[in-house]
Amino acid sequence: MCVNSSAADWTLVDLMQLLAQQKSGKANFVEKKYMSILDRPLESSGELTFDAPNRLEKRTLKPRPETMLLDGDKLTLTSHEKRPIHLRLQDHPEVASVVESIRGTLSGDKAALERNYTVDLAGVQAKWQLTLVPVQNEVAKILRRVHISGADANIRIITFDQTDGDRFEMTVSKVAAP
């Protein structure tokens, strides 16, 4: 792993290489959904598990159990009250683009990010921020941008800014290895 001394030395390629070294991970999250129709944000929390390059699981524990499992091209949403919903990403390009913002970043897949977004990196290795702006019109109609910030190979905050003014912010804290 290279340690860079200045922002000029720290590039998107450096970040992607650093992230690609992480083959799996587990973290806790707190998600806040800021919606114009609500007086205060909706908050949820749970666990994230990632196995590169294609498996991502988001297990919401509070306020009610829900699971989002992404395995390759298949997305399964499960709630204790309802039947599971199964989607193939290829049939839902707008969902696929949002999924790739997270999965592409976690796996250090620069090409996947650049297929779906204009990618801008700011900061240094110890404190960086990716800004992803959708390139597909269908996605740009609903999603203004994605901000992903972190330190080294750790993602700290993921924010989705929608075109309607709503915002979803997920704060991620890595789980210590046993």
Steps between C-alpha positions, in 0.01 A plus 500: 500500500637838407475796735474830319621824643289747303168528323680530166645151553167340595302388193185309421715208384675497842165493681357226279812285550478545876130411509549200269733344758205463739343168394236498772380709787239545766376828641220658696295781351263775600287635217306825508239578235426872469172541314315825429170354619640423847590733788800290601706229337408133508780306666593135465802295596649159443785307343671494162695205362700509177673217315680626188417545233125437485339423835368775726255451783331778696320368809287767663437412864325817624230626488384177333686208347558515124763350274633612165719235338688572181655190347636559153211631288232395749359735763272357768311720746352324802281642774351295781150620408508442126602252236854545364542717193742368238650725232753446226716810470514475121122556497528816716787720375428780748527259794811341347669839475438580867618153603819543295584822685544295817615167360741663254654709776527210746667276243724775361347459153583829327357382166161416657483842663596679178235307300230654718646825636728792449748433781687767696741433786601768750718489809788283614526132591421567867187703411353464151166560330364357178227689320302295249268676256275273290568492126179316401198728450257259669713497814576875491124568511481358852857512636701822502822355643658254739768608750716229652760600755755301689850454628750257351300189396210579734177652380351727766198678349287438190252772404245483219364841395180463301370752248183554708709629793478185709827361636610165638812490715665183629777515760713187500718375786722201441457204730821401677639160402453234770 
